[in-house]
């Protein structure tokens, strides 16, 4: 596989960087091709603006998603965006590696998604979920966090990890058509031992050595939903984000 790792951490000596480096080695040892977008090292600009386009369809007022669609059709993206789009299109698997901040990604990675997951290629004109522009590719999230794993159990203080990551795993990656694999997490990094951190590196490498054979997380195809955008009768919800409405007692 061709694997693209998009990495975001501002500290060159971070444990997140150690995970990223170990991932590169493990994937290459398993015979995969690996490319890394190290967003902080690249000085990647996360701010979406009119400067992202070399020509405009609507020059009087910026309609960013519609300009993306125009730029997709007319090869009119700025060079920094086009380079990342090319990497995305070339990959068979995408790994987003970052520290979990406020239940989400660092701003620089969110900006990468905003600018690179472009209308007309990744989504738009019916491209979503099993009809998304990235259909046939795999993706996963790899995080470091200061919290303890018990905090993100189903009954934990912060709720299930997949609920914390729902906006990213479902609303971004699955929406774009990726087959999303279960996330990898290294817990309580600031409060654990060197031995445990070393264990996380080994666990991550072992998992990545066979990542092409993993079964994706459960999801729902578009065919599970009706014209009213609601789940069809008889379909059993199978993700953390889908539930049948509670029936109120008479």
ABEGO torsion letter per residue (X at the ends): XBBBBBBBBABAABAAAAAAAAAAAAAAAAGBBBBBBBAAAAGBBABBBAAABABBABAABBBAAAAAAAAAAAGABBAAAAAAAAAAAABABBBBBBBBBGGBBBAAAAAAAAAABBBGAABEGGBBEAABAABGBBBBBBBBBABBAAAABAABAAEBAAAAAAAAAAAAAAAAGBBBBBBBBBBGAAABBAAAAAAAAAAAAAAAAAAAABBBBBBBBAAABBAAGBBBBGBBBABAABBBBBBBBX
